[in-house]
């Protein structure tokens, strides 16, 4: 389905067989809503599951100007409004985890629970040039040029070797991501910082870190859990894409958290 959100033609998928509480999943940089296929299939019998593509990703159009994580958060608020959602459980991965934190801070009344996966509370100054360089490189060479390096960060070598059938669609999604969509999102990541807002998050919060995640190290995720009052912190035997690499464990962890937060 498509809907115009803040002037952007946005793709979303709504699965509400269960007609239960809303549960929204937000994908990673150079990803799309398909990263949540397994979780959507599992939770749709008990929840109204919403997935969507961020600006410039998947089948969502690219805005004509640069954008921020705050604007991506506002996009979600407008999407929920147009779909008639009173509130939602929010689950975000990577840049999606940044959007989820920003959303919990800026649109608290719309949040039932917050789950942050493989995302920091801010982008350190020393890491900003890396994202800026990736943006410049992709503008010049396309997203196909970053596939190999991205997969090495996202999934452990053992998982990539044993599950080529999983790696292939992830690789294809990276390559399909529009270069400018990736570049502008990477630049938005450079300026992300919600450290001064986390103590105000008053909703049940789960923070998940991959033990082998080099992009978002353990300490960066732990900072969120330490800052949000009463937050729960868990680690999984995975790299950056723990909902894929440790799908069964992640889904069980999320189900337990959601059930205990009702």
C-alpha positions in Angstrom: 0.0 0.0 0.0 1.1 3.6 -0.6 0.1 6.8 1.3 1.5 10.3 1.1 3.3 11.2 4.3 4.6 14.8 4.7 4.7 15.1 0.9 6.5 11.7 0.5 4.9 8.8 -1.3 5.4 6.0 1.3 5.0 2.3 1.1 3.7 0.4 4.0 2.3 -3.1 4.8 -0.4 -3.6 7.4 -1.1 -7.1 8.7 -4.0 -7.1 11.2 -5.4 -10.6 11.2 -5.3 -10.5 15.0 -6.8 -7.1 15.3 -4.8 -6.5 18.4 -2.6 -3.7 19.6 -0.4 -1.9 17.0 3.2 -3.1 16.6 5.4 -1.1 14.3 8.8 -2.2 12.9 11.4 0.2 11.4 14.2 -1.1 9.2 17.9 -0.4 8.9 20.0 1.8 6.6 20.1 0.4 3.1 17.2 -2.0 4.0 13.5 -2.0 3.6 10.4 -3.5 5.4 11.3 -7.0 4.2 13.9 -7.3 7.0 10.9 -7.9 9.4 9.2 -10.6 7.3 9.6 -13.3 9.9 8.5 -11.2 12.8 5.5 -9.8 10.9 4.4 -13.4 10.1 4.7 -14.4 13.7 3.1 -11.4 15.4 0.2 -10.7 13.0 -2.2 -13.1 14.7 -2.1 -11.1 18.0 -1.1 -7.6 16.8 -1.9 -5.1 14.1 1.6 -5.2 12.5 2.8 -2.2 10.6 6.0 -2.1 8.5 7.0 0.7 6.1 9.9 1.9 4.0 11.9 5.0 5.2 12.4 7.9 2.9 14.5 7.0 -0.1 14.4 3.3 0.7 12.5 0.4 -0.8 9.4 1.8 -2.6 9.2 5.0 -0.6 10.0 8.1 -2.6 13.0 10.3 -1.8 12.3 13.8 -0.5 13.6 16.7 -2.6 15.8 17.9 0.3 18.0 16.6 3.0 16.2 15.3 6.1 16.9 14.5 9.8 16.1 11.7 12.2 13.6 14.1 13.7 11.8 14.3 10.4 11.8 10.5 10.0 10.2 10.4 13.5 7.6 12.8 12.3 7.0 10.7 9.3 6.0 7.8 11.5 3.7 10.0 13.6 1.9 11.2 10.4 1.7 7.6 9.1 0.1 6.4 12.3 -2.3 9.3 12.2 -3.4 8.6 8.6 -3.9 4.9 9.4 -5.9 5.7 12.5 -3.6 4.1 15.1 -4.2 5.4 18.6 -0.7 4.3 19.7 1.8 1.5 18.9 4.6 -0.7 20.3 7.7 0.5 18.3 10.6 -1.7 17.3 13.6 -0.1 15.4 16.8 -1.6 14.0 19.9 0.4 13.3 18.8 3.7 11.9 15.3 2.4 12.6 16.4 2.2 16.3 17.5 5.8 16.1 14.1 6.8 14.7 12.4 4.8 17.4 14.2 6.6 20.2 13.5 10.0 18.6 9.8 9.0 18.2 9.6 7.9 21.8 11.0 11.2 22.9 9.0 13.5 20.5 5.7 11.6 20.3 5.5 9.9 23.7 1.7 9.8 23.7 1.8 7.5 20.6 4.2 5.0 22.2 3.2 1.9 24.1 6.6 0.3 24.4 10.1 1.0 22.8 12.5 -1.6 21.5 15.8 -0.5 20.2 18.0 -3.0 18.3 21.6 -2.4 17.2 21.4 1.4 17.6 23.3 4.0 19.6 21.9 7.0 21.5 24.1 9.3 19.4 26.7 9.3 16.7 30.1 10.0 18.2 32.0 12.8 16.6 34.8 10.5 15.5 32.3 8.3 13.7 30.6 11.0 11.7 33.3 11.1 8.9 32.7 7.4 8.3 29.0 8.0 7.5 29.9 11.1 5.4 32.4 9.1 3.5 29.9 6.3 2.8 27.4 8.8 1.6 30.0 10.3 -0.8 31.2 6.9 -2.0 27.7 5.7 -2.7 26.8 8.9 -4.6 29.8 8.2 -6.8 29.8 4.5 -7.1 26.2 3.3 -6.2 25.0 1.1 -3.4 26.4 -2.0 -5.1 29.8 -0.8 -4.1 29.1 -1.2 -0.4 27.4 -4.6 -0.4 30.4 -6.7 0.6 31.6 -4.5 3.4 28.0 -4.0 4.7 27.3 -7.7 4.9 30.6 -8.3 6.8 29.3 -5.8 9.4 25.7 -7.0 9.4 26.1 -10.8 9.7 28.8 -13.0 11.1 31.1 -14.9 8.7 29.7 -18.2 10.0 26.1 -17.2 9.4 26.9 -15.9 5.9 28.6 -19.2 5.1 25.8 -21.4 6.4 22.8 -19.4 5.1 23.4 -18.0 1.6 19.7 -18.2 1.0 19.2 -15.5 3.7 22.2 -13.4 2.7 21.2 -13.1 -1.0 17.9 -11.2 -0.5 19.6 -8.9 2.1 22.3 -8.2 -0.5 19.8 -7.5 -3.2 17.9 -5.1 -0.9 21.2 -3.1 -0.4 21.8 -2.9 -4.1 18.2 -1.8 -4.8 18.5 1.1 -2.3 18.6 4.4 -4.3 22.1 5.9 -3.9 20.7 9.3 -2.9 18.3 7.7 -0.5 21.2 6.0 1.3 23.4 9.0 1.2 20.8 11.4 2.8 19.9 8.8 5.5 23.6 8.3 6.3 24.0 12.1 6.6 21.0 12.2 8.9 22.7 9.6 11.1 25.8 11.9 11.4 23.7 14.5 13.4 21.8 12.1 15.6 21.8 12.6 19.4 19.0 11.9 21.9 21.1 11.4 25.0 19.5 14.4 26.7 16.0 13.0 26.1 16.4 9.3 27.1 15.8 9.9 30.9 12.4 11.3 29.9 11.3 8.1 28.2 8.6 6.7 30.5 7.5 3.7 28.5 8.7 0.1 29.0 11.9 -0.2 27.0 13.9 -3.1 25.6 17.4 -2.6 24.2 19.0 -5.5 22.2 22.6 -5.7 21.3 24.5 -8.2 19.1 27.5 -9.7 20.7 29.4 -9.5 17.4 28.1 -6.1 16.3 31.1 -3.9 15.3 28.9 -1.1 14.0 27.0 -0.6 17.2 29.2 -2.0 20.0 27.8 -3.4 23.2 28.7 -0.2 25.2 26.8 2.0 22.8 23.6 0.0 23.2 24.1 -0.3 27.0 24.2 3.4 27.3 20.6 3.6 26.2 19.5 0.9 28.7 21.3 2.8 31.5 19.7 6.1 30.5 16.1 5.0 30.2 14.5 4.4 33.6 13.8 0.7 34.1 15.0 -0.4 30.6 15.8 -4.0 30.0 19.0 -4.9 28.2 19.7 -8.1 26.4 22.4 -9.5 24.1 22.1 -12.0 21.3 24.8 -14.2 19.6 24.7 -12.2 16.4 26.2 -9.2 14.6 24.2 -6.2 13.5 21.1 -7.8 12.1 20.2 -9.9 15.1 16.5 -10.1 14.1 17.7 -12.1 11.1 20.8 -13.9 12.4 19.1 -14.8 15.7 15.5 -14.7 14.5 14.0 -17.3 16.8 15.7 -15.9 19.9 14.9 -12.3 19.0 11.3 -13.0 18.3 10.9 -14.9 21.6 12.6 -12.1 23.5 10.3 -9.5 21.9 7.2 -11.6 22.6 8.1 -12.0 26.2 8.8 -8.3 26.6 5.6 -7.2 24.9 3.5 -9.6 27.0 5.1 -8.5 30.2 4.5 -4.8 29.3 0.8 -5.1 28.8 
